[in-house]
Amino acid sequence: MNKRMGSDFDEFLESEGLLSEVEAVAVKRVIAYQLAQLMKEKKLTKTAMAQRMRTSRSALDRLLDPSNPAVTLQTMDRAARILGKRLRIELS
């Protein structure tokens, strides 16, 4: 009998010790997507956005790369504020 039968995917990831990592990657992907969409709406090029953030274009590329988890909260917050948004982090 399959002991996983009826369990959900989150339970599987938790049992494999992967849930936190998968959730962190998912959050980063959503933030990267939202920032890219806001830049598109505001017609901001990557070069212009990097200049407003006072950072390099390559640093902005890392921020917008959904698979790159090595981005600080400070960088995400700065990008959000430049685009007229607030970064909100909460524990649940």
C-alpha positions as CSV (number, residue, x, y, z in Angstrom):
1,M,0.0,0.0,0.0
2,N,1.3,3.4,-0.9
3,K,1.8,5.5,2.3
4,R,1.7,8.7,0.2
5,M,-1.7,8.0,-1.2
6,G,-4.0,10.9,-0.3
7,S,-1.2,13.1,0.9
8,D,-0.6,16.5,-0.7
9,F,2.5,17.8,-2.4
10,D,3.5,20.1,0.4
11,E,3.5,17.1,2.8
12,F,5.7,15.2,0.4
13,L,8.2,18.2,0.1
14,E,8.2,18.5,3.9
15,S,9.0,14.9,4.3
16,E,11.8,15.2,1.9
17,G,13.2,18.3,3.6
18,L,12.6,20.4,0.5
19,L,9.5,22.5,1.4
20,S,11.4,25.6,2.7
21,E,13.7,25.7,-0.3
22,V,10.9,25.2,-2.8
23,E,8.8,28.0,-1.2
24,A,11.8,30.4,-1.2
25,V,12.4,29.8,-4.9
26,A,8.7,30.3,-5.6
27,V,8.6,33.6,-3.8
28,K,11.7,34.8,-5.6
29,R,10.1,33.9,-9.0
30,V,7.0,35.8,-8.1
31,I,8.9,38.9,-7.0
32,A,11.1,38.8,-10.1
33,Y,8.0,38.5,-12.4
34,Q,6.2,41.3,-10.6
35,L,9.2,43.6,-10.8
36,A,9.6,42.8,-14.5
37,Q,5.9,43.5,-15.2
38,L,6.0,46.8,-13.3
39,M,9.1,47.9,-15.3
40,K,7.3,47.0,-18.5
41,E,4.2,49.0,-17.4
42,K,6.3,52.0,-16.6
43,K,8.3,51.6,-19.8
44,L,11.6,51.4,-17.8
45,T,14.5,49.7,-19.5
46,K,16.9,47.6,-17.4
47,T,19.6,50.3,-17.9
48,A,17.3,53.0,-16.6
49,M,16.1,50.9,-13.7
50,A,19.7,50.1,-12.7
51,Q,20.6,53.8,-12.8
52,R,17.6,54.6,-10.6
53,M,18.6,51.9,-8.2
54,R,22.2,53.1,-8.3
55,T,23.5,49.7,-9.1
56,S,24.9,47.8,-12.1
57,R,22.9,46.3,-14.9
58,S,24.3,42.9,-14.0
59,A,23.0,43.3,-10.4
60,L,19.6,44.1,-11.8
61,D,19.8,41.0,-14.0
62,R,20.4,38.9,-10.9
63,L,17.4,40.5,-9.2
64,L,15.2,39.7,-12.2
65,D,16.5,36.2,-12.7
66,P,13.9,34.0,-11.1
67,S,16.4,31.2,-10.6
68,N,18.9,33.3,-8.7
69,P,18.1,33.2,-5.0
70,A,21.1,35.3,-4.0
71,V,19.4,38.7,-3.7
72,T,19.1,40.8,-0.6
73,L,15.9,42.1,0.9
74,Q,17.4,45.6,0.7
75,T,17.8,45.2,-3.1
76,M,14.3,43.9,-3.6
77,D,12.9,46.7,-1.4
78,R,14.8,49.4,-3.3
79,A,13.5,48.1,-6.6
80,A,10.0,48.0,-5.3
81,R,10.1,51.5,-4.0
82,I,11.5,52.9,-7.3
83,L,8.5,51.3,-9.0
84,G,6.1,52.9,-6.5
85,K,5.5,49.7,-4.4
86,R,6.4,48.4,-1.0
87,L,8.0,45.1,-0.3
88,R,6.1,43.3,2.5
89,I,7.5,40.2,4.2
90,E,5.5,38.4,6.8
91,L,5.8,35.3,8.9
92,S,2.9,32.9,9.0
